[in-house]
């Protein structure tokens, strides 16, 4: 990796941010900044966690390669987050510092880095979901729910958007899963993108 490329660190833990910052600086990375020093700084690679990962942040740095540091999310939630935000990599909380350098090099070369065996397996399994018939009778409301799911929204957030209850969203998702023959949000997201099931919400 070109160590002159700017790396931004935006984590909820200041202690972890500082540790990663010191490690990178000591290993010859020339242009590293933590989030409080982002004024006028445009990262080429952005390190985030589930708390700091937002669409507003990604909109501010649309060209950045984004690496998510997983702090113990459920596998399906992690897969859905990876797909919804179109991340470039996932780092396990157990990742060693020398592995971080490999991850940085990989994403700057346009590769995907996933340091989580369960996520790798789930994403691989999600690559070939089957579709039961053309669009499988997906309704207008179901398309809205699929679209919001692809944006990474939770059931509660979707419910607020559509002025319905979270339980109703859950029921709709169950019907959608049955119609398109998937069993998780991450597989639904892959399928929606492959077959353009998601109506723009």
NORLINJO-V798686 format. One record per pair of residues at least 6 apart in sequence whose ideal C-beta (glycine too) atoms are under 8 Angstrom apart, sorted by the first residue. I is the first residue (numbers start at 1). J is the second residue. If there is no record, write none. Layout:
# NORLINJO-V798686
i: <I/I>
j: <J/J>
This chain:
# NORLINJO-V798686
i: <1/1/1/1/1/2/3/3/3/3/4/4/5/5/5/5/6/6/6/6/6/6/6/6/7/7/7/7/7/7/7/7/7/7/7/8/8/8/8/8/8/8/8/8/8/8/8/9/9/9/9/9/9/9/9/10/10/10/10/10/10/10/10/10/11/11/11/11/11/11/11/11/11/12/12/12/13/14/16/17/17/18/20/20/21/21/23/23/24/25/27/33/33/35/42/42/42/43/43/44/44/44/44/45/45/45/45/45/45/45/46/46/46/46/46/46/47/47/47/48/48/48/48/48/49/49/49/49/50/50/50/50/50/53/53/53/53/55/55/55/58/58/58/65/65/65/65/66/66/66/66/67/67/67/67/67/67/67/67/67/68/68/68/68/68/68/68/69/69/69/70/70/70/70/70/70/71/72/73/75/75/75/75/76/76/76/76/77/78/78/78/79/79/79/79/79/79/79/80/80/80/80/80/80/81/81/82/82/82/82/82/83/83/83/83/83/83/83/84/84/84/84/84/85/88/88/88/89/89/89/89/89/89/89/90/90/90/90/90/91/91/91/91/91/92/92/95/95/99/102/103/103/106/106/107/114/114/122/122/123/125/126/126/126/126/126/127/129/129/129/129/129/129/129/130/131/131/131/131/132/132/132/135/135/136/136/137/138/138/138/138/138/140/141/141/142/142/142/142/143/143/143/144/144/144/145/145/145/145/145/145/146/146/146/146/146/146/147/147/147/147/147/148/148/148/148/148/149/149/149/149/149/149/149/150/150/150/150/151/153/155/155/155/155/156/158/158/159/159/159/159/161/162/173/173/176/177/177/180/180/180/182/182/191/192>
j: <101/104/105/108/109/108/27/28/29/30/30/31/31/44/45/108/31/32/33/41/42/43/44/45/24/29/31/32/33/43/44/45/46/47/104/32/33/34/35/38/41/43/45/46/47/61/64/17/20/21/32/33/34/35/47/17/34/35/38/46/47/48/52/57/17/20/35/47/48/49/51/52/69/49/51/52/49/34/69/34/35/34/47/100/32/34/97/100/32/32/101/41/43/52/61/63/64/61/64/63/64/65/108/64/65/66/67/104/107/108/57/61/64/65/66/67/67/69/91/57/66/67/68/69/68/69/70/71/68/70/71/73/81/66/68/81/85/85/151/152/64/66/85/88/89/107/108/85/87/88/89/87/88/89/90/91/103/104/107/113/81/82/85/87/89/90/91/91/93/95/78/90/91/92/93/116/93/93/81/116/118/119/122/122/184/185/186/185/90/116/119/119/122/123/126/184/185/186/149/152/184/185/186/189/87/152/90/114/119/123/186/123/126/150/186/189/190/193/149/150/151/152/189/152/107/112/113/103/106/107/112/113/114/115/113/114/115/116/119/99/100/103/113/115/115/116/103/115/115/113/113/115/112/113/113/120/123/184/186/186/187/184/186/187/189/190/190/180/181/182/187/190/191/194/181/180/181/191/195/179/180/181/195/197/179/180/179/146/176/179/180/197/199/162/172/172/175/176/179/197/198/199/162/199/201/158/162/169/172/173/176/176/188/192/197/198/199/192/198/199/200/201/157/158/161/162/201/158/173/185/188/189/192/198/189/192/193/198/201/161/166/169/170/173/166/166/169/165/166/168/169/201/169/185/188/188/183/188/188/191/197/188/191/197/198>
